[in-house]
Amino acid sequence: MMKKLTNGLRLALVAGVLASTTLQPANACSRILYETGTGTYITARSMDWVDPELTSDLWIFPQGIERNGGGSDNELTWTSKYGSVITAFYGTASADGMNEKGLVGNMQYLTEADFGDPAETGKPTISIGAWLQYFLDNFATVEEAVAAMQDPAFTIVSKPVENGFPALIHMAISDATGDSAIFEYLGGELVIHHGPEYVVMTNSPIYSEQLALNAYWEKAGGENFLPGTASATDRWVRASYYLKTMKKQEDPRLALATVFSLIRGVSAPVSSANGVETLWRTVADHDAKTYYFDSVISPSVFWIDLNKVDLTPGAKVMTLKVSKDRPLAGEVSSQFEEAEPFEFL
């Protein structure tokens, strides 16, 4: 039998769940990191958003691109060290992706995000739309990225996206060793949660509070009861429970099927009553360097094998348009077309 809650704990839990539900009107994304039976890793995420017309095209960026971070006249500049494949958000932000070294980044909504005042830091600026791309361009591992962010070389500048919602996000990264980190800017200060144990990320409340809420449910035991709402906290608890209890599959196909089933299980249905629905999901196989894209408006999954893509300096920037009028399936790297890089938000 499930242990009874004390009145104080019951009230605290209810308050936490209500907070996580009410603080995230715009987005309900989920991210998981799964270890296979052969010691390799797969990261998956869902993109949930209030605008079903969200433009989400895929891009291939080679090494050697000269980047401008944006955000002000004092913008950060860099040259991409690694090539990557990314999913763009409204054609102005790299929201998700994987680089040639198997580093994966996932941006998700966080109402509490506060990136600070660039005028106070005096550091070069980088647009929120370029933040994830900066990581994919410059780092091969989570450890490298965490070390570099002990004293960030920039201040992030954020402004509303195309549909008017503020671009408030936190970011998860993971690599081929199973290492993981969560980056949140709170009150202008960067907070980093670093370690292979951080295998789940959703939305509000902030990560430390999510960890505390999940600790209760771990003691309660998922075999007794799992919370079933669409709130960020409930999705976190379910994803965490299943990650700990699912088999670590050795067969690559079964491992992929396991990850797809879990990320679909914490997705929001199309035409959801609260207006937030899952629009697409990505699954990144760190070891195989394969990036899968699962659109809810398409009956088929398609993917990009980075081993088949030219990412050398001087190679062309390429894009693949994703729409309901263009069904895609299987390995699609040959269907990308040359294009000029988009400008960051």
C-alpha positions in Angstrom: 0.0 0.0 0.0 1.1 3.5 -0.7 2.2 5.4 2.5 -0.1 8.2 3.7 1.0 11.7 3.2 1.3 14.1 6.2 -0.9 17.2 5.8 2.2 19.4 5.5 3.8 17.3 2.8 0.4 17.0 1.0 0.0 20.7 0.9 3.6 21.3 -0.2 3.3 18.7 -3.0 0.0 20.1 -4.2 1.4 23.7 -4.2 4.4 22.5 -6.2 2.3 20.7 -8.8 0.0 23.7 -9.2 3.0 26.0 -9.6 4.4 23.8 -12.3 1.1 23.8 -14.1 0.4 27.5 -14.0 3.9 28.8 -14.8 4.1 27.3 -18.3 1.3 28.5 -20.5 3.4 28.4 -23.7 5.4 25.2 -23.7 5.4 21.7 -22.3 8.5 20.0 -23.8 10.2 17.0 -22.3 13.8 15.6 -22.7 15.2 12.2 -21.7 18.6 10.5 -21.8 18.6 6.7 -22.2 21.5 4.2 -21.7 21.3 1.2 -24.0 22.4 -2.3 -23.0 25.7 -1.9 -24.8 26.7 1.3 -22.9 25.8 3.8 -25.6 23.3 6.6 -25.2 20.3 8.1 -26.9 18.7 11.5 -26.2 15.1 12.3 -27.1 12.9 15.4 -26.7 9.5 16.6 -27.6 8.7 20.1 -28.9 5.3 21.2 -27.5 4.1 24.7 -28.5 0.9 26.8 -28.7 1.3 27.6 -32.4 0.6 24.7 -34.8 2.0 26.7 -37.6 5.5 26.8 -36.0 8.2 26.7 -38.7 10.7 24.0 -37.9 13.2 23.3 -40.7 16.4 21.3 -40.4 19.8 22.7 -41.2 23.3 21.3 -41.7 26.1 23.6 -40.7 29.7 22.6 -41.6 32.9 23.5 -39.8 34.5 26.9 -40.4 31.4 29.1 -40.4 32.0 32.7 -39.2 29.3 33.4 -36.6 27.8 36.6 -35.2 26.0 36.1 -31.9 23.7 39.1 -32.3 21.9 40.9 -29.5 23.8 44.2 -29.7 26.6 46.1 -31.4 28.9 44.4 -29.0 28.1 40.9 -30.2 30.1 37.7 -29.7 31.8 36.3 -32.7 33.3 32.9 -33.3 34.2 30.3 -35.9 32.5 26.9 -35.8 34.9 24.1 -34.8 32.4 21.3 -35.4 29.7 20.6 -37.9 26.2 20.0 -36.8 22.6 19.2 -37.8 19.9 21.3 -36.0 16.2 22.0 -36.0 15.4 25.7 -36.3 12.6 27.5 -34.4 10.7 30.0 -36.6 13.9 30.2 -38.7 15.6 32.3 -36.1 17.0 30.0 -33.4 18.8 26.7 -33.2 16.4 24.9 -30.8 17.7 21.4 -31.0 20.6 19.5 -32.6 23.6 17.3 -32.6 27.2 17.9 -33.7 29.7 15.6 -35.4 31.2 14.6 -32.0 27.9 13.4 -30.7 27.2 16.4 -28.4 23.4 17.0 -28.3 21.6 20.2 -27.2 17.9 20.7 -26.4 16.3 24.1 -25.6 13.1 24.1 -23.6 10.8 26.8 -22.2 11.4 28.0 -18.6 9.2 30.8 -17.4 11.6 31.7 -14.6 14.6 32.3 -16.9 16.4 35.7 -16.3 19.5 36.2 -18.4 20.6 39.5 -16.7 21.4 42.9 -18.0 24.2 43.1 -20.7 24.9 46.7 -19.6 25.9 45.5 -16.1 28.1 42.6 -17.3 29.9 44.5 -20.0 30.4 41.2 -21.9 29.7 40.6 -25.6 26.2 39.6 -26.3 24.7 36.5 -27.8 21.1 36.1 -29.0 19.1 33.4 -27.2 18.6 31.9 -30.7 22.4 31.3 -31.0 23.0 30.0 -27.5 22.6 26.3 -28.3 24.4 26.7 -31.7 27.4 28.2 -29.8 27.7 24.9 -27.8 27.4 22.7 -30.9 29.9 24.8 -32.8 32.5 24.8 -30.0 32.4 21.8 -27.7 32.8 18.0 -28.2 31.8 17.0 -24.7 29.6 18.1 -21.8 32.7 18.5 -19.6 34.2 20.9 -22.1 31.0 23.0 -22.2 30.6 23.1 -18.4 34.2 24.1 -17.9 33.8 27.0 -20.4 30.6 28.2 -18.8 32.2 28.6 -15.4 32.9 32.1 -16.5 30.7 32.7 -19.6 32.3 34.8 -22.4 28.9 36.4 -23.1 25.6 37.7 -21.8 22.4 36.3 -23.4 19.9 38.7 -24.9 16.4 37.5 -25.4 13.3 38.9 -27.2 9.9 37.6 -28.1 9.6 35.0 -30.9 7.4 35.3 -33.9 4.1 34.5 -32.2 4.8 37.1 -29.4 5.8 34.7 -26.6 9.0 35.7 -24.7 12.0 33.5 -25.5 12.6 32.2 -22.0 14.5 28.9 -22.0 16.8 26.6 -20.2 19.1 24.1 -22.0 20.1 20.5 -21.6 23.2 19.0 -23.2 24.4 15.4 -23.3 27.2 13.5 -25.0 28.4 10.0 -26.2 29.7 9.1 -22.7 26.3 9.7 -21.1 27.4 12.9 -19.4 24.7 15.5 -19.0 24.2 19.1 -17.9 21.3 21.5 -17.4 21.9 25.2 -17.7 19.5 27.7 -16.2 19.8 31.5 -15.9 18.0 32.6 -12.7 18.1 36.2 -11.5 20.9 36.9 -14.0 23.1 34.1 -12.7 23.9 30.9 -14.4 23.1 27.7 -12.5 24.5 24.4 -13.8 23.5 20.9 -12.8 26.2 18.6 -14.1 26.3 14.8 -14.0 25.1 11.6 -15.7 22.2 11.4 -13.2 20.4 14.4 -14.8 18.6 12.4 -17.4 15.2 14.2 -17.5 14.3 17.8 -18.1 10.9 19.4 -18.6 9.8 23.0 -17.8 8.8 25.0 -14.7 9.5 25.0 -11.8 13.2 25.5 -11.8 15.4 22.4 -11.9 16.3 22.2 -8.2 12.6 22.2 -7.3 11.8 19.6 -9.9 14.5 17.4 -8.3 12.9 17.8 -4.9 9.4 17.0 -6.1 10.7 13.9 -8.0 12.4 12.7 -4.8 9.0 12.4 -3.1 7.5 10.3 -6.0 10.6 8.0 -5.9 9.9 7.2 -2.3 6.2 6.7 -3.1 7.0 4.2 -5.8 5.9 4.4 -9.4 4.5 0.9 -9.1 1.9 2.2 -6.7 1.0 5.4 -8.4 2.3 7.8 -11.1 0.8 11.3 -11.6 -0.9 11.6 -14.9 -1.5 15.2 -15.8 0.3 17.1 -18.6 2.1 19.4 -16.1 5.9 19.6 -16.3 6.3 18.0 -12.9 4.0 15.0 -13.7 5.8 14.4 -17.1 9.1 14.5 -15.3 8.0 12.0 -12.7 6.7 9.5 -15.3 9.8 9.9 -17.6 12.1 9.4 -14.6 10.3 6.3 -13.4 10.2 4.6 -16.8 13.9 5.5 -17.5 14.8 3.7 -14.2 12.7 0.7 -14.8 12.9 0.1 -18.6 15.2 -2.6 -19.9 18.5 -1.5 -21.3 18.2 -2.9 -24.8 21.3 -4.3 -26.6 19.6 -4.5 -30.0 19.9 -1.1 -31.6 16.4 -1.3 -33.1 14.8 -2.2 -29.7 16.8 0.6 -28.0 15.5 3.1 -30.5 11.9 1.8 -30.1 12.2 2.1 -26.3 13.2 5.7 -26.5 10.6 6.6 -29.1 7.9 4.9 -27.0 8.9 6.8 -23.9 9.1 10.3 -25.5 5.8 9.7 -27.2 4.3 8.7 -23.9 5.0 12.1 -22.3 3.9 14.0 -25.4 0.8 16.2 -25.6 -1.9 15.1 -28.0 -2.7 17.1 -31.2 -5.7 19.5 -30.6 -5.1 19.4 -26.9 -7.8 21.4 -24.9 -5.2 23.6 -23.3 -3.8 24.7 -26.7 -0.4 23.1 -26.1 0.4 20.2 -28.4 3.4 18.2 -29.4 4.5 19.3 -32.9 7.6 17.1 -33.3 10.1 14.9 -31.5 13.8 14.3 -32.1 15.8 11.3 -31.1 19.6 11.5 -31.3 21.8 8.4 -31.2 25.1 9.7 -29.9 27.2 6.7 -30.9 25.7 6.2 -34.4 25.7 10.0 -35.0 22.2 9.7 -36.3 19.5 12.4 -35.7 15.8 11.3 -36.1 12.9 13.6 -36.6 9.3 12.6 -35.8 6.7 15.1 -37.0 3.2 14.6 -35.7 1.7 15.5 -39.1 3.7 12.8 -40.9 3.1 9.1 -40.7 6.9 8.4 -41.0 10.1 9.1 -39.1 13.0 10.4 -41.1 16.6 10.8 -40.1 20.1 12.2 -41.0 23.2 10.1 -40.7 26.0 12.6 -40.0 28.5 10.1 -41.4 26.9 10.8 -44.8 27.1 14.5 -44.6 30.0 16.8 -45.7 30.9 18.9 -42.6 34.4 19.9 -43.6 35.4 23.6 -43.8 34.1 25.1 -47.0 31.2 22.7 -47.4 27.8 24.2 -48.2 25.2 25.2 -45.6 22.2 23.1 -46.3 18.5 23.0 -45.3 15.6 20.7 -45.4 12.1 22.2 -45.4 9.6 20.3 -43.2 5.9 20.7 -44.0 2.7 18.8 -44.1 2.8 19.0 -47.9 6.2 17.3 -48.1 6.2 13.8 -46.7 9.6 12.6 -45.6 10.8 9.1 -44.6 14.1 7.2 -44.1 17.6 8.7 -44.4 17.2 12.2 -46.0 20.7 13.7 -46.1 20.6 13.7 -49.9 17.4 15.8 -49.9 19.0 18.9 -48.2 19.4 22.0 -50.4 22.0 24.7 -50.4 20.9 27.9 -48.5 22.2 30.9 -46.7 22.4 30.6 -42.9 19.5 32.2 -41.1 20.0 35.2 -38.8 19.6 34.5 -35.1 16.7 36.0 -33.2 
